[in-house]
Amino acid sequence: MLHAKIERLIEAAAPDWTFLRPGIFAVNSRGWWAQQIRGSGVVRWPHVNVPTAPVHERDIAAVAVRTLCDGGHSGREYVLPGPESLSQLEQISVIGTVLGRALLIEEISPEEARRELPMPAYAVNMLLDAWAAAAGQPAFVTSPIAEITGAPARTFLDWAKDHAGEFLA
């Protein structure tokens, strides 16, 4: 993977480094689902039962600030998932709850996803492969956000409340 090669180059060239590896960004759901929610209210999506642990962008920023400002993080690598394993169906339902409306969810096949999802083909294929591999198991959840920042990681419900206006028509 490209990021692994870049990290190895940084390790070799810089004496002081820290890597943050956020999991799936909660904010991705805005690009994935907002237009469908604002339009018909029907979300067409693949692998709706596969869980992820979406991380709030504010938590990533808070960890970045702490690792830059506090000592003891040099040479460390932090995986930053969100605090809970939620299926994509549950995430869409959370958004609907925050908006106060029922959303219809229509699972589509990987082939339909390749035709319909509004992102480059390499990104769609990467996500489809990752979701297929994750089917049937909970998303990886750890607590480095709380350990580094001293505050609990924000939930997907927190994120949805923060961004509710972006899903309204």
C-alpha positions as CSV (number, residue, x, y, z in Angstrom):
1,M,0.0,0.0,0.0
2,L,1.2,3.5,-0.8
3,H,0.8,4.8,2.8
4,A,3.0,2.1,4.2
5,K,5.8,3.0,1.7
6,I,5.4,6.7,2.6
7,E,5.6,5.8,6.4
8,R,8.8,3.8,5.9
9,L,10.3,6.8,4.0
10,I,9.4,9.1,6.9
11,E,10.8,6.7,9.5
12,A,14.1,6.6,7.6
13,A,14.3,10.3,7.1
14,A,12.9,11.9,10.2
15,P,14.1,11.2,13.8
16,D,10.8,12.4,15.3
17,W,7.5,11.0,13.9
18,T,4.1,9.8,15.0
19,F,1.6,8.1,12.8
20,L,-2.2,8.4,13.2
21,R,-4.2,5.8,11.4
22,P,-7.9,6.7,11.7
23,G,-10.4,4.1,10.7
24,I,-13.4,4.9,8.5
25,F,-14.3,8.6,8.9
26,A,-17.8,9.3,10.1
27,V,-17.9,12.2,7.7
28,N,-17.7,9.8,4.8
29,S,-21.4,9.1,5.4
30,R,-22.2,12.7,4.3
31,G,-20.7,12.1,0.9
32,W,-22.2,8.6,0.6
33,W,-25.7,9.1,1.9
34,A,-26.7,12.8,2.2
35,Q,-27.8,13.3,-1.4
36,Q,-30.0,10.2,-1.3
37,I,-31.4,11.2,2.1
38,R,-32.1,14.8,0.9
39,G,-33.7,13.4,-2.2
40,S,-35.9,10.4,-2.1
41,G,-35.0,9.3,1.5
42,V,-34.1,5.9,0.1
43,V,-30.5,4.9,0.7
44,R,-29.1,2.4,-1.8
45,W,-26.0,0.8,-0.4
46,P,-24.0,-2.4,-0.5
47,H,-23.1,-4.6,2.5
48,V,-25.5,-2.8,4.8
49,N,-25.1,-5.4,7.6
50,V,-21.3,-5.0,7.7
51,P,-20.1,-3.1,10.8
52,T,-17.6,-0.3,10.9
53,A,-16.3,1.9,13.7
54,P,-16.7,5.4,12.3
55,V,-14.5,8.0,13.9
56,H,-15.5,11.6,14.4
57,E,-13.1,14.1,12.7
58,R,-13.0,16.2,15.9
59,D,-11.5,13.1,17.7
60,I,-8.8,12.8,15.0
61,A,-8.0,16.4,15.3
62,A,-7.9,16.2,19.1
63,V,-5.5,13.3,19.0
64,A,-3.3,15.1,16.5
65,V,-3.1,18.2,18.7
66,R,-2.2,16.1,21.8
67,T,0.5,14.1,19.9
68,L,2.0,17.3,18.6
69,C,1.9,19.3,21.9
70,D,2.6,16.6,24.5
71,G,5.7,14.6,24.8
72,G,6.0,10.8,24.6
73,H,4.4,10.2,21.2
74,S,7.6,10.1,19.1
75,G,8.0,6.8,17.2
76,R,4.4,5.8,18.1
77,E,1.7,4.5,15.8
78,Y,-2.0,5.0,16.8
79,V,-4.9,3.2,15.2
80,L,-8.0,5.5,15.7
81,P,-11.3,3.7,15.3
82,G,-14.6,5.2,16.6
83,P,-15.9,3.9,19.9
84,E,-18.5,1.5,18.7
85,S,-19.1,-1.2,16.1
86,L,-22.2,-0.3,14.0
87,S,-23.5,-1.8,10.9
88,Q,-23.9,0.6,8.0
89,L,-27.7,-0.1,8.4
90,E,-27.5,1.1,12.0
91,Q,-25.5,4.2,11.0
92,I,-28.1,5.1,8.4
93,S,-30.8,4.5,11.0
94,V,-29.0,6.8,13.5
95,I,-29.1,9.6,10.9
96,G,-32.8,9.0,10.3
97,T,-33.4,9.1,14.0
98,V,-31.5,12.4,14.4
99,L,-33.5,13.8,11.4
100,G,-36.8,12.6,12.9
101,R,-37.7,10.6,9.8
102,A,-37.7,7.0,8.7
103,L,-35.3,6.3,6.0
104,L,-35.7,3.4,3.6
105,I,-32.6,1.3,3.0
106,E,-32.2,-0.8,-0.1
107,E,-29.2,-3.1,-0.2
108,I,-27.6,-3.2,-3.6
109,S,-25.1,-5.7,-5.0
110,P,-21.4,-5.0,-5.5
111,E,-22.0,-4.8,-9.2
112,E,-24.7,-2.2,-8.7
113,A,-22.4,-0.3,-6.3
114,R,-19.7,-0.2,-8.9
115,R,-22.1,1.5,-11.3
116,E,-23.9,3.8,-8.8
117,L,-21.5,5.0,-6.1
118,P,-20.2,8.5,-6.6
119,M,-16.5,7.8,-6.2
120,P,-13.6,6.6,-8.2
121,A,-13.6,2.9,-9.2
122,Y,-10.4,2.1,-7.2
123,A,-12.1,3.5,-4.0
124,V,-15.3,1.6,-4.6
125,N,-13.4,-1.7,-5.2
126,M,-11.3,-1.1,-2.1
127,L,-14.3,-0.5,0.1
128,L,-16.3,-3.5,-1.4
129,D,-13.3,-5.8,-0.7
130,A,-12.9,-4.5,2.8
131,W,-16.6,-4.8,3.6
132,A,-16.8,-8.3,2.1
133,A,-13.8,-9.4,4.2
134,A,-15.4,-7.9,7.4
135,A,-18.8,-9.5,7.0
136,G,-19.9,-11.5,10.0
137,Q,-17.5,-9.9,12.5
138,P,-17.6,-6.7,14.7
139,A,-15.5,-3.8,13.7
140,F,-12.2,-3.3,15.5
141,V,-12.6,-0.9,18.4
142,T,-9.9,0.3,20.8
143,S,-9.6,3.3,23.1
144,P,-6.5,5.4,22.1
145,I,-8.6,8.5,21.6
146,A,-9.7,8.5,25.3
147,E,-6.3,7.5,26.5
148,I,-4.5,10.3,24.5
149,T,-7.1,13.1,24.9
150,G,-8.5,12.3,28.3
151,A,-12.1,12.5,26.9
152,P,-14.2,9.7,25.5
153,A,-14.4,9.3,21.8
154,R,-17.5,10.7,20.2
155,T,-20.1,8.3,19.1
156,F,-21.7,8.1,15.6
157,L,-24.9,9.6,17.2
158,D,-22.8,12.6,18.4
159,W,-21.4,12.9,14.8
160,A,-24.9,12.7,13.3
161,K,-26.2,15.4,15.6
162,D,-23.2,17.6,14.8
163,H,-23.9,17.2,11.0
164,A,-27.7,16.8,10.8
165,G,-28.1,20.0,8.8
166,E,-26.1,18.5,6.0
167,F,-28.7,15.8,5.5
168,L,-31.7,18.2,5.2
169,A,-33.2,19.3,1.9
